[in-house]
Amino acid sequence: MKKLFIYRWANSVFLLIALGCSPSSESDPPIVIEPEEVVVEETIRVMTYNIHHANPPSKTEVIDLEAIVHVIQQEDPDIIALQEVDANTERSGPGNQAEMIAELLGMNVFFGKAIDYDGGQYGVAVLSKFDLSEGKINRLPTKSGTNGEPRVLVTVKITTPKGNLLKIGSTHLDAQSQDANRILQIQEVVKIGQTQQLPFIIAGDFNAVPESEVVSVLDGYFKRTCRLCGFTSSAQNPVRAIDYIAFKHPENKFEIKNHRVINETYASDHFPIVSDINILK
């Protein structure tokens, strides 16, 4: 009786037809099927960073924008999603922090206000080395009676050097102990994602651990760049992962090259995360 043995090694599949446990004869050599070659057209580096309005937790009265810029420069991302960004507030001083960071890095920027705060504005932003257009502030829902702080998803269109068109989103979900608002908000984020015709990368502070219902809803549509996600909060006592990068490509042409948490404890109360994403040809 003939038996079929299948061996997999180094992404190749070898089919050996054998009699008993003996290898095939010379007249009947193994059939080797080479996998389809994957061609990477372009790699983009994406960072998400909750910057805590550039206030180092160890120095409560200090705004140290240069520390945030230094952290970003060390990683040299192409695209950055920022959260907890101040613009002309009393606590942080004059100027839009996202715009100031972008100027120091030589990047393009779109800022989205979530709320009026402390004489100015507070929100999220997307920065990009590449051309940026079609900036939009998408308001996210909160449940009546919860007194939840208004939240937004900022989306922009990016054109990469190779001519790839992408949608990029930055968000910061509700921080209350209960999931009620976060669930409503992530459902709205997914709904917005489903309307996008372009490949969509979303990044931010989701205030939800990987085992939560919130992340389960996220995973139902997007693919995160980490599965065993390193802790990102707090930077001074890291005990949970709540910051993520995720994506959806209509033709499945995104591939995760790597994902890492940047262990930087001074500049913010969150660790930034970085992922290199291959765009396949």
N, C-alpha and C positions, 0 to 999 in steps of 0.2 A: 504494500500500500504506500503510495507517495504522500509525503507531508510537505507543507508549504511553510517555510520559515521566513520571517521578515525582520531585517536588521536595519536600524536607523543610526547614522553616525555623521556628524559634521554637515547636517542639513541635506545629506544624500540618502536615497532609499535604495537598498540593495535587495533584489528578489532572488532567493536561492531555491531552486527546485531540487530536492534531494530524495534519495531512496533510503528509507530508514533515517539514520543520522549521518550518512556519508555525503560529502560534497558532490556537486554535479561532475559529470565526466567532461573530458576535454571537448567532446562533440556537442555538449550541451552546457555552454559557459553561463555564468551568472548574468542576469540582465541588469544593467545599471541605468537608472533614470535620474538624470541631473535635474535639480530644481530650477525653476524659472529664475533667471537673474533679476535681482532687484537693483534698480539704478536710482541713486539719490541725486535729485536735481539741485537741491539747496538745503542747507541746514540753518535754522533760526534759533537763537537763544532767547528764551522767555524767562523773565523774573517777575515774581510778585512779592510786594513788600508793604506791610503795614508799618508806616514810619512813625506813628505815635506823635504826630505833628512836630517831628524833629526834636522831641524832648527826651534826652537820655533819662531813664528812670532813676538813675543814681544821682541826678542833678535836677531836682524838680523845678528849679527856677530858670534853667538854661535851655535855650534853643540852639541846637548845634547842627545846622543844615549841612555844614562841611563834612560832618561824620557820616551822614546819610549818603552824600555824594561819594565819599571815599569807599564805602561799602559797595556801592553800585559799580564804581570804576574798577574795583578788583575783579568783578565778574564779567564786565564788558557785555551786558545783554544788548540784544537788538531791539527788544520790546520789553517795557516795564509796565506792570499794573501796580499803582500806588493806592493805598487806603489811609484814612485818617490824615487828610491833607488840609491844612489851614490856608485861608486866603484873607489877609488884612484883618486878622483878629487881634484883640488886645493882648492875649496871652503870647502870641507868636510874633507880633509886630507887623510892619507894613510889607506888602507884597504877597503874591500868590506862590506858595511853596512849590507847587508842581512846575510852574513856569520858571521859577528861579533854579530849580534842580535841572530842568531841561536846558536852560541857557548855559549852565556850567558844564553840562555834558555834551552840548552841541546836538540836542535832539529836538524833535517836534513833539508837541504836547496838546492834549485836550483834557480840560478839567470839567468835572461835573459836580455842581453843588447838590448836596443832600439836604442841608439845612442852613438857615441863617444862624450864626453863632458868635457870641462875644464881640459884637460890633462888625463882624465880617461874615465869612462863609466857611463851610466845612464839608468835605466830600471826598471823591475819589478821582483818579486820573489815569490816562494812558500816555506813556511816552514812547517814542519810536525813532530809531535812526532813519527809517524809511519814510517815504511820502505818506501822509495821513490826511484823510478826508472823511466827510459824512459823519462828523461827530454828533452823537445823539445821547440825551439823558433820558433813560427809561425809568419811570417811577415804579417802585415796588410796593406791594400792598402791606398793610398792617391790620391786624384783627381789631375790630372795634372793642373798646373797653380795656385794652392791654396797655395803653399809654406808650406804645412802642415808638421809638424814634424813627422818623422817615428815612428810608434807604433807597438807593438807586443802583442801577446797572448802567454804566457808561459803555457805549459801543462806538467803534471807529472802523473805517476801512483802511487797510494797509496795502501798499504796493511794494513788493520786495524787489531787490535788484534784478532777479531773474524774471520779473513780470508776473509773479504769482499774486493774486488778489485774495486777501484774507480779511475776515472780520475778527476784531479783538475786543474782548469785554473785560472790564474791571468792576468788581463789586465788593460790598462789605455788608453781610447780612446781620440781622438783629442780634443783639448781645444779651437779651433777657435769658433767665435760667430755663424757661419753658420753650419748647420748639415751635409753638403755635405760629408765630410770625415768620420764623425761618422757613417753615414748611410752605406757607403761602408764597413767600418770596422766591424760594427755589423752584416752585411750580411755575411761577411767572417767568423766571429766568429760562426754564426749559421751553416754555411756550414761545418766548422770544427767539430762542435758538432754533426752534422748528420752523420759524418763518424765514430764516436766513438761507439764501441760495449759495452763499460762499462758504468755504471752510471757515469754521468758527473756533477760536481759542478763547476760553474764559479763564480768568484767574482772580484770586482775591482771598479775603478773610471770610470764611463761611461760618465761623463760630460754631462748628459742629464737628464732632469726632467721626472717624471712618465708620463706626458701627451704628451711627445715628440714622433715623429715618430721612433726615435732610440729605445726607450723603447718598443714601439709597436712591432717592429721587434724582439726584445729580447723576449717579451712575447709570440710571435707566436710559439716559440719552447721550451723555458725554462719557468719554474715557479719560480717567485721571492718569497723570504721568507717574503716579506712584500707587502701589497697592499696599505694601508695608511701609506706610508713610512715617518718616521721622518726625519727632516732636518739633513744634514751631512756637509754642506758647507755654509759659512765658520764657523769654530769652534768658531771664535771670534764674528761673527754676522750671526748665522744660518738662512738662508732664503730659502734654496732649498735642495731637496734630489737628489743626483747624484751618490751615492755609493750604490751598490747592491750585494746581494748574490742570485744566481739562480741555478736551477738544472733541470736535466732530467734523469729519471730512466726508462730503457726499460720495466721493469715489474711493474712500479708504486709502488715501495717499499720504497720511501722516504716520510716522513711525517714531516711537520714543527711543532716542539715542541714549539719554541718561536723565537722571533726576537726582538732585542733591539739596540738602538743607545746609545753609551757610551759618556756621556756629559763630555768630557775632553778638556779643553780650552787652555792648555799651550803647550803641546808637538808638535802639528802640526796645520796646518790650516784646517784639516778635522777631524770630529768625526769618530772614528772607529765604525763599526757595527759588531754584533755578532749574530749568530743563532745556536741553537741546533737542529739538524736534526736527527730524528729517522730513522733507517734502519729496516724495518719490516722483519719478518722471512718468 
